[in-house]
Amino acid sequence: MEFKISGRHLDITPAIHEYAHKKTERLHRYYDRIQEISVVIDQHDREFEVEVIVDVEHHDPFVAKRANIDLYAGIDVTMDRIERQLHDHKEKHRNRKHPKAN
């Protein structure tokens, strides 16, 4: 898995990089076919916009975006959204293979 983080209108400090990387490491619990994770942080005035793009095998990329005044809270909320998308995708495929019996 490849991890990329980039910043628009701000410099990515080692603390921000470490925090985002730590949060994205747990995404493999929800879906194991992740190829690349990109985190893009954009600063507008006093607000940060966090966008996470997760590229997986045989599917369009999953994207979540959130704006927040607190950068770390924005990363947390965006990760929660991505986790939910990956979990729902995995459940959809799991349930498709074994139809319910009446």
ROLO-176490 format. One record per residue (C-alpha): chain; residue number from 1; x, y, z; residue in one letter. Coordinates in nm, 3 decimals, padded with zeros to 5 digits. Example, Ala and Ser with C-alpha at 12.3 -4.5 7.8 and 13.67 -1.06 7.14 Angstrom:
REM ROLO-176490
[pt A, 1, [01.230, -00.450, 00.780], A]
[pt A, 2, [01.367, -00.106, 00.714], S]
END
This chain:
REM ROLO-176490
[pt A, 1, [00.000, 00.000, 00.000], M]
[pt A, 2, [00.125, 00.344, -00.091], E]
[pt A, 3, [00.055, 00.648, 00.130], F]
[pt A, 4, [00.071, 01.005, 00.001], K]
[pt A, 5, [00.001, 01.329, 00.184], I]
[pt A, 6, [00.010, 01.673, 00.031], S]
[pt A, 7, [-00.080, 02.022, 00.140], G]
[pt A, 8, [-00.219, 02.317, -00.049], R]
[pt A, 9, [-00.143, 02.656, 00.101], H]
[pt A, 10, [00.028, 02.498, 00.402], L]
[pt A, 11, [00.335, 02.295, 00.485], D]
[pt A, 12, [00.288, 01.939, 00.606], I]
[pt A, 13, [00.474, 01.907, 00.935], T]
[pt A, 14, [00.609, 01.572, 01.058], P]
[pt A, 15, [00.339, 01.573, 01.329], A]
[pt A, 16, [00.058, 01.610, 01.072], I]
[pt A, 17, [00.217, 01.343, 00.850], H]
[pt A, 18, [00.251, 01.100, 01.140], E]
[pt A, 19, [-00.106, 01.160, 01.261], Y]
[pt A, 20, [-00.259, 01.110, 00.914], A]
[pt A, 21, [-00.046, 00.801, 00.849], H]
[pt A, 22, [-00.143, 00.649, 01.184], K]
[pt A, 23, [-00.513, 00.704, 01.109], K]
[pt A, 24, [-00.492, 00.555, 00.759], T]
[pt A, 25, [-00.310, 00.240, 00.874], E]
[pt A, 26, [-00.627, 00.107, 01.033], R]
[pt A, 27, [-00.822, 00.117, 00.704], L]
[pt A, 28, [-00.696, -00.234, 00.620], H]
[pt A, 29, [-00.926, -00.365, 00.892], R]
[pt A, 30, [-01.223, -00.260, 00.681], Y]
[pt A, 31, [-01.100, -00.360, 00.335], Y]
[pt A, 32, [-00.782, -00.549, 00.250], D]
[pt A, 33, [-00.749, -00.465, -00.120], R]
[pt A, 34, [-00.634, -00.107, -00.077], I]
[pt A, 35, [-00.366, -00.003, -00.324], Q]
[pt A, 36, [-00.312, 00.365, -00.245], E]
[pt A, 37, [-00.427, 00.624, 00.006], I]
[pt A, 38, [-00.393, 00.995, -00.068], S]
[pt A, 39, [-00.458, 01.268, 00.185], V]
[pt A, 40, [-00.487, 01.625, 00.058], V]
[pt A, 41, [-00.510, 01.908, 00.309], I]
[pt A, 42, [-00.608, 02.254, 00.187], D]
[pt A, 43, [-00.610, 02.565, 00.404], Q]
[pt A, 44, [-00.864, 02.843, 00.338], H]
[pt A, 45, [-00.819, 03.136, 00.577], D]
[pt A, 46, [-00.860, 02.969, 00.918], R]
[pt A, 47, [-01.036, 02.654, 00.794], E]
[pt A, 48, [-00.880, 02.328, 00.678], F]
[pt A, 49, [-01.035, 02.107, 00.413], E]
[pt A, 50, [-00.926, 01.743, 00.435], V]
[pt A, 51, [-00.981, 01.509, 00.141], E]
[pt A, 52, [-00.899, 01.139, 00.155], V]
[pt A, 53, [-00.889, 00.929, -00.162], I]
[pt A, 54, [-00.862, 00.551, -00.128], V]
[pt A, 55, [-00.782, 00.354, -00.443], D]
[pt A, 56, [-00.889, -00.011, -00.426], V]
[pt A, 57, [-00.877, -00.301, -00.669], E]
[pt A, 58, [-01.161, -00.339, -00.920], H]
[pt A, 59, [-01.357, -00.034, -00.800], H]
[pt A, 60, [-01.365, 00.341, -00.843], D]
[pt A, 61, [-01.175, 00.530, -00.573], P]
[pt A, 62, [-01.353, 00.609, -00.247], F]
[pt A, 63, [-01.347, 00.980, -00.165], V]
[pt A, 64, [-01.436, 01.169, 00.151], A]
[pt A, 65, [-01.400, 01.541, 00.209], K]
[pt A, 66, [-01.459, 01.754, 00.517], R]
[pt A, 67, [-01.386, 02.113, 00.618], A]
[pt A, 68, [-01.316, 02.198, 00.981], N]
[pt A, 69, [-01.147, 02.468, 01.186], I]
[pt A, 70, [-00.941, 02.204, 01.370], D]
[pt A, 71, [-00.713, 02.011, 01.133], L]
[pt A, 72, [-00.692, 01.697, 01.349], Y]
[pt A, 73, [-01.070, 01.684, 01.400], A]
[pt A, 74, [-01.111, 01.719, 01.023], G]
[pt A, 75, [-00.880, 01.422, 00.967], I]
[pt A, 76, [-01.076, 01.217, 01.222], D]
[pt A, 77, [-01.416, 01.292, 01.065], V]
[pt A, 78, [-01.289, 01.223, 00.715], T]
[pt A, 79, [-01.140, 00.891, 00.825], M]
[pt A, 80, [-01.472, 00.794, 00.984], D]
[pt A, 81, [-01.646, 00.860, 00.653], R]
[pt A, 82, [-01.393, 00.655, 00.456], I]
[pt A, 83, [-01.416, 00.369, 00.707], E]
[pt A, 84, [-01.793, 00.366, 00.665], R]
[pt A, 85, [-01.766, 00.359, 00.285], Q]
[pt A, 86, [-01.516, 00.071, 00.290], L]
[pt A, 87, [-01.720, -00.123, 00.546], H]
[pt A, 88, [-02.041, -00.084, 00.342], D]
[pt A, 89, [-01.860, -00.188, 00.023], H]
[pt A, 90, [-01.721, -00.500, 00.188], K]
[pt A, 91, [-02.060, -00.592, 00.337], E]
[pt A, 92, [-02.227, -00.545, 00.000], K]
[pt A, 93, [-01.988, -00.794, -00.160], H]
[pt A, 94, [-02.005, -01.036, 00.130], R]
[pt A, 95, [-02.386, -01.048, 00.126], N]
[pt A, 96, [-02.410, -01.076, -00.252], R]
[pt A, 97, [-02.237, -01.414, -00.258], K]
[pt A, 98, [-02.465, -01.580, -00.004], H]
[pt A, 99, [-02.832, -01.501, -00.067], P]
[pt A, 100, [-03.073, -01.534, 00.224], K]
[pt A, 101, [-03.289, -01.845, 00.240], A]
[pt A, 102, [-03.659, -01.799, 00.309], N]
END
